[in-house]
Amino acid sequence: MATRVGVVAAVLAILCLTLAGPASALDREKLLSEPGVYATFAVFKVDEDWWKLDKAARASTAAEVKAVFQKHGDHVITDTYLLRGLSERADFFVRVHSTEMLHNQNFLVDLMGTGLGKYLANTSTFNGLTKKANYVPALSDDLKAALKTPLDPGPKPYAIVVPIRKDAAWWHASQDERNAMMKEHTDASIAYLKTVKRKLYHASGLDDLDFITYFETAKLDDFNNLIIALERVQENRHNKQFGYPTLLGTIRPLEEILDILTR
Ligand code: HEM
């Protein structure tokens, strides 16, 4: 009897693991890699009055903030970044992904409604979506293969976000002309694939931008050289806005950011 109960418990445990554990990990993986996913980058600065509250009052809001992240966990995946110390304009930002922009909005409205949220100024927000590659199909097989260069293993503590707007001439250029410029862009940047992880969001019509570019790296010197290399290609002449603001932060778990804000 005891053995039968044990077997049933083990089967149930395996079922739970299969249904809950790996499935949610898979969703995150999917949302971070597939086209058709909506992303919002919400940047916040903590008001001066926040620091005048006593420590206990600040600490009591941490649980409330965590509960909001948990409540929306079925609809959005979130990543948190610390800007404080590296920026005078903002303290942290949240990157939110989901299959509906509405989910991003609902999460952020709840976050802004918390005790901490009432002391937050939302200094910038960028909205975009992921799409299938436009130019990769026209690249040579060699360049396509080179784009599969694996990222060096190891932690990548820094995240950089660069919002970009193209000029009218870019959008008026023919597909062939843009293919040629994006080939040059790829040639100039391919050497950095090992140390710079990248993600592209399309923002035309959803924001006053055309693209939100997002990067993770451990080597800010490589990232600096990458940008200089890209500033030298033709395609850069069509960047009407590059940055403004550029966000440079460190990837930190929510708990760590809350700890810094409540300590
Ligand atoms: C690791 C280095 C990089 C590589 C290998 C790379 C490669 C590429 C490739 C292959 C595309 C075409 C995607 C498609 O087919 O739709 C692309 C698009 C783009 N890249 Fe990069 N890139 C790199 C870094 C950067 C950086 C640092 C920026 C700017 C901060 C940037 C800005 C863009 C933009 C705005 C597009 C979209 C262009 C468009 O669709 O009109 N890239 N990149």
Residues whose N, C-alpha, C, O or C-beta is under 5 A from the ligand:
A	BS01	HEM	K132 A133 N134 Y135 V136 V162 I164 T186 S189 I190 Y192 L193 V196 R198 F211 T213
